[in-house]
Amino acid sequence: MKPVFDQYQMEIELRKNFPQFSDSEIIKDIEYVKKLQEWINDNDFFSKMKKGFSAKKDGFNSQNWHKAVDGKGKTLIIIKTKQNFIFGGFTQVGFKHSQYGESINDSNAFIFSLRNDKGDRIPAKFTIKQGQEGNAIYSNLNYGPFFGYSYPDFHLNSNLQPGWSNFGKSYNPPNGITYNTDSGKSYLAGSYNSWVVDEFETYFI
């Protein structure tokens, strides 16, 4: 944990240089912001994006979330668990208003890990697997964000609380992480489905 003074100085710098995260309850480390900026690699989007949904403010409800984000195009998802994992995903094409569910093709989608519970992991980006582009994201009013399809790499349920975290099916995991094993189920959120969302934020233009 950073000293209180250093943390305060970092938050001042963050608010000054990256005002889009000035009221975030998740992103408090400017190094995380720099990583997101590098990974998204779209200065126009990054400079103009705003927080369009906060579960704490707007409700832990997938219908509320879809009303806010559907049709917005480029969309950044950030999740923080009560177990102190921070992870999420980015899509170039965004989510749709679909009552019965629709898989969405996005060859530029990716998921990421910013922090594990110990804070000793290097932040990392994970791209979509070749041949899985058509399953990049799944949009259904009865679910929150859904990266992958069927048994996804991660998704949130209708109350924006744990669905599943089972990394490595549609997105490229790091070495040593395998889908449908303990390593794949624990990498992003600490467990398969026993993690609890503390805050969930969504950014778009």
Sequence and secondary structure as in RCSB ss.txt:
>XXXX:A:sequence
MKPVFDQYQMEIELRKNFPQFSDSEIIKDIEYVKKLQEWINDNDFFSKMKKGFSAKKDGFNSQNWHKAVDGKGKT
LIIIKTKQNFIFGGFTQVGFKHSQYGESINDSNAFIFSLRNDKGDRIPAKFTIKQGQEGNAIYSNLNYGPFFGYS
YPDFHLNSNLQPGWSNFGKSYNPPNGITYNTDSGKSYLAGSYNSWVVDEFETYFI
>XXXX:A:secstr
   HHHHHHHHHHHHHH GGGTT SS   HHHHHHHHHHH  HHHHHH EEEEEHHHH S HHHHHHHHTT  SE
EEEEEETTS EEEEEESS     SS EEE  TT EEEEEE TTS S  EEEEB TT GGGSEEE TTSS EESSS
S SEEE TTSSEEEE TTSSB   TT  TTSHHHHHTTTSSSS   EEEEEEEE 
